[in-house]
């Protein structure tokens, strides 16, 4: 039996408590709060795919914050965000490399019969589940646009 992400987070939270790892514990609690918030808002129980979407959103938020803090010369705050980012990323699947991502995009374009920008949604719909948490969706979108306009 495979362990769900939520169960893994709970287990890791207990381990962080025992190890008195305050930074890791705080980040895991942030993740759990974000998951719980979405469950309460939508009145559903999140599965692993939906939890990955929450984690993906948190990663994007952290990256945006790091950039903004660096632009404002607030290295202290950027370091906190980077530490949280590292913990969050441990729960994401291994990232796709360039070749794997290109292959998935090519497959999605050919299987959906996409011929131009009007088919962008079809291609993204097919790819979203495959690349969620494994690639930056903004970059995926840009690559698809480049292929569909070429």
Long-range contacts (C-beta under 8 A, 24 or more apart in sequence): 4-47, 4-48, 4-51, 5-48, 5-51, 5-52, 5-55, 5-91, 6-32, 6-35, 6-46, 6-51, 8-91, 9-35, 9-91, 23-83, 23-87, 24-87, 26-84, 27-83, 27-84, 27-87, 27-88, 28-87, 30-58, 30-84, 31-55, 31-58, 31-88, 31-91, 34-58, 49-129, 49-132, 52-92, 52-93, 52-132, 52-133, 53-132, 53-133, 55-88, 55-91, 55-92, 55-133, 56-92, 56-132, 56-133, 56-137, 58-88, 59-85, 59-88, 59-89, 59-92, 60-136, 60-137, 60-138, 62-88, 92-133, 92-134, 93-133, 93-134, 94-134, 95-134, 95-135, 96-131, 96-134, 96-135, 101-131, 101-135, 101-140, 101-143, 102-143, 104-130, 104-131, 105-140, 105-143, 105-144, 105-147, 106-147, 108-144, 109-144, 109-147, 109-148, 114-148, 115-148, 116-148, 116-149, 117-145, 117-148, 117-149, 119-148, 120-144, 120-145, 120-148, 123-148
